Amino acid sequence: MNRVRDKRVIAAVALLALLLAGAAAFAIFRETLQARIEVATGKFDFSIRNATVVDNEPKEPDIAKCEAKIAGDGKSVNITISNAYPLYRCTVNLTVENVGTIHGRYENASIEVPAALSVNVTAPPGIIAPKQRVNVVIVVSVTGAAEEDKRYSASVVMRFRQALP
């Protein structure tokens, strides 16, 4: 009976040794790798750099006056027309620069304007790369619906969006 018991002990030890050897072999061939990822996003930023007024009125008589002033943050321009009359037209050429690090493009403009005024915005299609400048043209016309001695205001919101290069 001792022999049977000894054989069982030997068999149990041998089985345990095989299991340990298998576990050791598994640990030997097992490898863990890592990939660390860090992403820094770019900056999407456009700015109005210059505003040039083209007064479409003849030099004589010079009646109306059109002015354009860029806000300090470069995000807006105030266009002021004084002493206007029906059919007067003023063109403002804006130089818009992509001051960010991400490509962009002009998307559209929403315009709120009373019947006494007409406003048209034109911008180039296509991708505007970082540091690239483009010309955006705003044309303001006084229509025949304008009344004498009145103040009118309009709003133009130009939208730029990210573009893939």
ABEGO torsion letter per residue (X at the ends): XAAAAAAAAAAAAAAAAAAAAAAAAAAAABBBBBBBBBBBBBBBBBBBABBBBBBABBAOBBABBBBBBBBAAGABBBBBBBGBBBGBBBBBBBBBBBABABBBBBABBBBBBBAABBBBBBBBBEBBBBGBBBBBBBBBBBBAABBBGBBBBBBBBBBBBBBBX
